[in-house]
C-alpha cells in the first residue's frame, strides 16, 4: 500500500544517511590517527557533514535516532568532543602564561562549548515542541 511504501522510503533514506555517517566517522578517525589536530580543514569539512547528517536524523527521524542508533552520542563524540579533548590535552602541555594557552581557552569558551550548547538546546526545544511540552 501507499503508506507502507512511504515508510519503506523513509527507512531507506535514514539508513542511507546513517551509512554516510559511519563512513565519515571512519574517515575522520583515520585522518586524526595520522594528524590529531581536529581543526584542520579536512576534519572541519568532515565535522560539518557529520553535523548536518546527525541533525537531519535527530530532527526528522527521532525514533530511528534514539531506538536504533546512537546518533546523539555520535553527534557529541565526532562533532564536539574531539575538539574539546584536543584543547584539553594541549592546555596541559602549555605554560600557564603562554599565548597559545589563551587562544585554546578562548576557542573552548567562545566557540566550541557555546556552539555545542546551542545545538543541544535547539534539539531539545524541537523535541519538546513535537511532544507538545512547553518549556
Backbone as JSON, one array per atom type, in Angstrom:
{
  "sequence": "XXXXXXXXXXXXXXXXXXXXXXXXXXXXXXXXXXXXXXXXXXXXXXXXXXXXXXXXXXXXXXXXXXXXXXXXXXXXXXXXXXXXXXXXXXXXXXXXXXXXXXXXXXXXXXXXXXXXXXXXXXXXXXXXXXXXXXX",
  "N": [[0.83, -1.19, 0.0], [0.22, 2.37, -0.19], [1.03, 3.81, 2.15], [2.74, 1.98, 3.43], [4.73, 1.87, 1.51], [5.7, 4.53, 1.64], [6.75, 4.52, 4.25], [8.77, 2.61, 3.97], [10.4, 3.97, 2.16], [11.2, 6.14, 3.73], [12.6, 4.79, 5.73], [14.71, 3.68, 4.22], [15.96, 6.01, 3.42], [16.84, 7.15, 5.86], [18.52, 5.1, 6.7], [20.42, 5.21, 4.69], [21.52, 7.76, 5.18], [22.6, 7.21, 7.71], [24.5, 5.29, 7.05], [26.19, 6.88, 5.51], [27.09, 8.54, 7.56], [28.53, 6.71, 9.21], [30.57, 6.05, 7.48], [31.83, 8.56, 7.14], [32.65, 8.95, 9.78], [34.59, 6.93, 10.04], [36.45, 7.83, 8.17], [37.19, 10.22, 9.47], [38.33, 9.26, 11.86], [40.55, 7.83, 10.84], [42.0, 9.91, 9.62], [42.54, 11.54, 11.83], [44.21, 9.87, 13.22], [46.59, 9.97, 11.81], [47.2, 12.65, 11.98], [46.56, 14.45, 14.69], [45.26, 16.9, 14.98], [42.24, 18.44, 15.31], [41.31, 20.68, 14.06], [42.0, 21.06, 11.51], [41.43, 21.73, 7.98], [40.38, 19.55, 6.49], [39.28, 17.91, 8.51], [37.46, 19.68, 9.62], [35.67, 19.9, 7.49], [34.7, 17.26, 7.34], [33.52, 17.15, 9.87], [31.5, 19.09, 9.6], [29.86, 17.88, 7.64], [29.11, 15.55, 9.05], [27.78, 16.71, 11.2], [25.57, 17.95, 9.9], [24.29, 15.66, 8.85], [23.76, 14.12, 11.2], [22.08, 15.92, 12.59], [19.96, 16.1, 10.8], [18.99, 13.45, 10.95], [18.31, 13.35, 13.72], [16.4, 15.38, 13.93], [14.44, 14.81, 11.99], [14.03, 12.09, 12.01], [13.58, 10.92, 14.61], [12.79, 8.62, 16.07], [14.2, 6.52, 14.85], [16.78, 7.5, 15.35], [17.0, 7.41, 18.15], [16.13, 4.89, 18.95], [17.3, 2.94, 17.33], [19.93, 3.68, 16.68], [22.92, 5.29, 17.95], [22.77, 8.16, 17.58], [22.71, 10.68, 18.85], [24.8, 10.43, 20.72], [26.95, 10.08, 18.97], [26.89, 12.52, 17.62], [27.8, 14.22, 19.65], [30.35, 13.04, 20.2], [31.82, 13.04, 17.71], [31.44, 15.58, 16.59], [31.78, 17.55, 18.55], [33.3, 16.66, 20.88], [35.86, 15.73, 20.08], [37.27, 18.06, 19.45], [37.21, 19.41, 21.93], [38.58, 17.59, 23.57], [41.11, 17.62, 22.33], [41.89, 20.3, 22.8], [41.97, 20.3, 25.61], [44.09, 18.48, 26.08], [46.19, 19.88, 24.88], [46.21, 22.16, 26.46], [47.16, 21.18, 28.89], [49.81, 20.84, 28.29], [50.78, 23.35, 27.94], [52.48, 26.34, 28.95], [51.6, 28.28, 31.77], [51.19, 31.02, 31.21], [51.23, 31.3, 28.46], [50.64, 32.46, 25.1], [49.45, 30.74, 23.3], [48.06, 29.04, 25.01], [46.1, 30.81, 26.0], [44.73, 31.27, 23.6], [43.68, 28.72, 23.1], [41.95, 28.42, 25.31], [40.17, 30.5, 24.79], [39.11, 29.59, 22.35], [37.76, 27.31, 23.25], [35.91, 28.39, 25.18], [34.59, 30.46, 23.84], [33.81, 29.53, 21.37], [33.58, 26.58, 20.8], [32.23, 25.29, 23.07], [29.93, 27.04, 23.49], [28.74, 26.67, 20.96], [28.13, 23.91, 20.94], [26.34, 23.87, 23.07], [24.24, 25.49, 22.05], [23.37, 23.93, 19.88], [22.45, 21.58, 21.15], [20.46, 22.71, 22.82], [18.69, 23.69, 20.87], [17.91, 21.28, 19.67], [16.64, 20.06, 21.87], [14.52, 21.89, 22.32], [13.1, 21.6, 19.87], [12.28, 18.94, 20.08], [10.73, 19.07, 22.37], [8.66, 20.74, 21.46], [7.59, 19.06, 19.49], [6.58, 17.13, 21.15], [4.6, 18.48, 22.34], [5.12, 19.81, 24.7], [5.64, 22.56, 26.65], [8.36, 24.75, 27.29]],
  "CA": [[0.0, 0.0, 0.0], [0.92, 3.65, -0.29], [1.64, 4.15, 3.45], [3.85, 1.05, 3.61], [5.78, 2.31, 0.58], [6.27, 5.76, 2.2], [7.56, 4.12, 5.41], [9.97, 1.94, 3.44], [11.25, 5.02, 1.58], [11.78, 6.9, 4.85], [13.59, 3.91, 6.36], [15.91, 3.57, 3.38], [16.62, 7.32, 3.43], [17.58, 7.3, 7.12], [19.61, 4.11, 6.69], [21.44, 5.75, 3.78], [22.19, 8.83, 5.93], [23.38, 6.6, 8.77], [25.66, 4.67, 6.38], [27.08, 8.01, 5.21], [27.69, 8.96, 8.84], [29.55, 5.76, 9.65], [31.7, 6.19, 6.55], [32.52, 9.8, 7.51], [33.3, 8.7, 11.08], [35.79, 6.13, 9.77], [37.39, 8.77, 7.53], [37.69, 11.14, 10.48], [39.23, 8.5, 12.76], [41.8, 7.56, 10.1], [42.71, 11.17, 9.44], [43.03, 12.0, 13.14], [45.33, 9.0, 13.62], [47.82, 10.45, 11.16], [47.45, 14.01, 12.47], [45.47, 14.56, 15.67], [44.69, 18.25, 15.07], [40.87, 18.4, 14.79], [40.94, 21.98, 13.49], [42.44, 21.09, 10.1], [40.34, 21.92, 7.01], [39.79, 18.24, 6.16], [38.47, 17.47, 9.65], [36.34, 20.64, 9.71], [34.71, 19.53, 6.44], [34.05, 16.02, 7.79], [32.68, 17.51, 11.03], [30.33, 19.8, 9.07], [29.0, 16.88, 7.01], [28.55, 14.73, 10.11], [26.82, 17.54, 11.95], [24.36, 18.08, 9.09], [23.63, 14.35, 8.79], [23.24, 13.78, 12.52], [20.95, 16.8, 12.9], [18.85, 15.66, 9.94], [18.43, 12.23, 11.56], [17.71, 13.66, 15.02], [15.24, 16.25, 13.78], [13.4, 14.25, 11.12], [13.86, 10.64, 12.22], [13.98, 10.75, 16.01], [12.62, 7.24, 16.53], [15.37, 5.81, 14.32], [17.98, 8.02, 16.02], [17.06, 7.04, 19.56], [15.85, 3.47, 19.17], [18.16, 2.03, 16.56], [21.31, 4.14, 16.56], [23.37, 6.27, 18.94], [23.03, 9.39, 16.82], [23.01, 11.77, 19.78], [26.14, 10.17, 21.25], [27.91, 10.32, 17.9], [26.93, 13.97, 17.41], [28.7, 14.74, 20.69], [31.69, 12.49, 20.08], [32.53, 13.4, 16.48], [31.3, 16.98, 16.22], [32.24, 18.45, 19.61], [34.24, 16.14, 21.86], [37.23, 15.64, 19.53], [37.88, 19.39, 19.6], [37.38, 19.68, 23.36], [39.64, 16.69, 24.03], [42.37, 18.13, 21.79], [42.21, 21.53, 23.54], [42.35, 19.93, 26.99], [45.44, 17.89, 26.05], [47.13, 20.95, 24.57], [46.28, 23.05, 27.62], [48.02, 20.56, 29.9], [51.21, 20.96, 27.84], [51.14, 24.76, 27.81], [52.93, 27.2, 30.04], [50.43, 29.0, 32.33], [51.02, 32.37, 30.66], [51.51, 31.33, 27.02], [49.62, 32.99, 24.19], [48.74, 29.58, 22.74], [47.12, 28.6, 26.05], [44.99, 31.76, 25.98], [43.96, 31.02, 22.37], [42.93, 27.47, 23.31], [40.87, 28.7, 26.26], [39.2, 31.31, 24.06], [38.47, 28.7, 21.38], [36.83, 26.47, 24.01], [34.84, 29.12, 25.87], [33.87, 31.38, 22.96], [33.35, 28.9, 20.13], [33.19, 25.17, 20.84], [31.22, 24.99, 24.1], [28.66, 27.7, 23.17], [28.15, 26.04, 19.77], [27.53, 22.64, 21.38], [25.18, 24.21, 23.9], [23.14, 25.97, 21.22], [22.87, 22.79, 19.1], [21.66, 20.71, 22.04], [19.27, 23.44, 23.22], [17.78, 23.71, 19.72], [17.34, 19.93, 19.56], [15.71, 19.88, 22.99], [13.32, 22.7, 22.06], [12.33, 20.98, 18.78], [11.64, 17.72, 20.59], [9.67, 19.49, 23.3], [7.55, 21.21, 20.64], [6.97, 17.87, 18.89], [5.87, 16.42, 22.21], [3.6, 19.42, 22.86], [5.5, 20.23, 26.04], [6.25, 23.89, 26.55], [9.45, 24.93, 28.26]],
  "C": [[0.87, 1.25, 0.0], [1.66, 4.01, 1.01], [2.85, 3.25, 3.71], [5.03, 1.46, 2.73], [6.47, 3.57, 1.11], [7.17, 5.45, 3.39], [8.85, 3.47, 4.96], [10.94, 2.96, 2.86], [11.94, 5.81, 2.68], [12.87, 6.07, 5.52], [14.85, 3.82, 5.53], [16.68, 4.89, 3.37], [17.43, 7.51, 4.72], [18.72, 6.3, 7.22], [20.76, 4.6, 5.81], [22.23, 6.86, 4.48], [23.1, 8.24, 7.01], [24.64, 5.94, 8.19], [26.68, 5.74, 5.99], [27.82, 8.44, 6.47], [28.79, 8.0, 9.26], [30.78, 5.82, 8.75], [32.52, 7.45, 6.88], [33.26, 9.66, 8.84], [34.61, 7.93, 10.88], [36.86, 7.01, 9.13], [38.03, 9.69, 8.57], [38.68, 10.44, 11.4], [40.57, 8.25, 12.09], [42.64, 8.83, 9.97], [43.29, 11.68, 10.76], [44.16, 11.13, 13.66], [46.64, 9.49, 13.03], [48.2, 11.86, 11.6], [46.29, 14.36, 13.4], [44.86, 15.95, 15.82], [43.28, 18.27, 14.47], [40.4, 19.72, 14.17], [41.43, 22.12, 12.05], [41.22, 21.18, 9.18], [39.63, 20.6, 6.71], [38.85, 17.77, 7.27], [37.26, 18.4, 9.83], [35.25, 20.28, 8.69], [33.96, 18.25, 6.82], [33.09, 16.32, 8.94], [31.4, 18.2, 10.56], [29.35, 18.81, 8.44], [28.33, 15.99, 8.07], [27.48, 15.49, 10.88], [25.5, 17.64, 11.19], [23.59, 16.77, 9.06], [23.02, 13.95, 10.12], [22.01, 14.62, 12.86], [19.74, 16.44, 12.05], [18.18, 14.43, 10.57], [17.71, 12.54, 12.86], [16.42, 14.47, 14.88], [14.1, 15.59, 13.01], [13.13, 12.76, 11.34], [14.25, 10.29, 13.66], [13.83, 9.32, 16.5], [13.81, 6.39, 16.09], [16.62, 6.2, 15.11], [18.12, 7.54, 17.45], [16.88, 5.56, 19.81], [16.86, 2.55, 18.5], [19.64, 2.4, 16.6], [21.64, 5.13, 17.67], [23.72, 7.6, 18.27], [23.41, 10.54, 17.74], [24.42, 11.64, 20.36], [27.2, 10.48, 20.19], [28.0, 11.8, 17.54], [27.92, 14.59, 18.39], [30.15, 14.33, 20.4], [32.45, 13.03, 18.87], [32.47, 14.89, 16.14], [31.9, 17.91, 17.27], [33.4, 17.89, 20.45], [35.68, 16.08, 21.34], [37.96, 16.97, 19.69], [38.17, 19.7, 21.07], [38.54, 18.86, 23.92], [41.01, 17.2, 23.58], [42.81, 19.38, 22.57], [42.66, 21.21, 24.96], [43.76, 19.36, 27.04], [46.49, 18.96, 25.79], [47.3, 21.9, 25.76], [47.2, 22.48, 28.7], [49.5, 20.73, 29.57], [51.71, 22.41, 27.89], [51.62, 25.37, 29.12], [51.72, 28.03, 30.48], [50.16, 30.34, 31.63], [51.19, 32.43, 29.14], [50.32, 31.85, 26.22], [48.78, 31.85, 23.61], [47.71, 29.05, 23.73], [45.88, 29.5, 26.06], [44.1, 31.56, 24.75], [43.11, 29.76, 22.5], [41.74, 27.69, 24.24], [39.77, 29.51, 25.57], [38.42, 30.46, 23.06], [37.41, 27.84, 22.07], [35.63, 27.26, 24.53], [34.02, 30.02, 24.96], [33.26, 30.69, 21.73], [32.77, 27.5, 20.36], [32.05, 24.89, 21.82], [29.9, 25.74, 23.83], [27.95, 27.1, 21.95], [27.45, 24.74, 20.16], [26.26, 22.91, 22.18], [23.99, 24.65, 23.04], [22.53, 24.84, 20.37], [21.98, 21.92, 19.96], [20.4, 21.41, 22.55], [18.23, 23.47, 22.1], [17.12, 22.34, 19.54], [16.3, 19.68, 20.66], [14.41, 20.64, 22.73], [12.47, 22.1, 20.95], [11.6, 19.74, 19.28], [10.54, 18.03, 21.59], [8.44, 19.97, 22.53], [6.82, 20.04, 19.99], [6.13, 17.12, 19.9], [4.77, 17.26, 22.84], [3.86, 19.78, 24.32], [6.12, 21.61, 25.9], [7.3, 24.03, 27.63], [9.43, 26.28, 28.89]]
}
